[in-house]
Amino acid sequence: MKYIVGIFLFLGVAFNDLSAQEVTSEYKTSFGIKSLPGGLSYKHFIKEDHALEGLFYFDRQNTRVTGLYEFHYPIYNVLEGLKWYIGGGAHISKWTNIYKSRNPTRTNNNQLGIGLDGVIGVDYKVDALPINISFDWQPSLNILGYTYYEGLTWGGVAIRYTF
């Protein structure tokens, strides 16, 4: 909870600089929070339609770092700043003892997990504000530590401050 309060404080301070930047329907970099299960998101466009997204998820059962490479495509004649994207990447995670006790057959007594991720979603940059909102689905296949597929656990809604 302290992390989320800190993020909102950061965003509040950042909003004080609105007059110093040009606000458009495009953005280069964004930072904020993402649900499902809950964490931090940092997205940076390396080309006009190619972005890298780093995710840091954390809860009482798991800490996970994910890196994604995303291809963004405009959705014409709908809404300025609305795009859809698709991509993939990898993750590394560390299960806590709480997770291991609740899922004894999933961890193989190993606390480390490594796997592959896909992502598909929509991304909207609010034209009048330095805010980006996205909604995506991020299926995940854990390969090392314990092999399993998670289709409904990762993804969600992200709200980010754009630079």
Secondary structure, DSSP 8 states (H G I E B T S, - for coil): -HHHHHHHHHHHHHHTTGGGS---S--SEEEEEEETTEEEEEEEESSSSEEEEEEEEE-SSEEEEEEEEEEEEE-TTT-TTEEEEEEEEEEEEEE-HHHHHH-TTTSTT--EEEEEEEEEEEEEE-TTSSEEEEEEE--EEEEESS-EEESSSSEEEEEEEE-
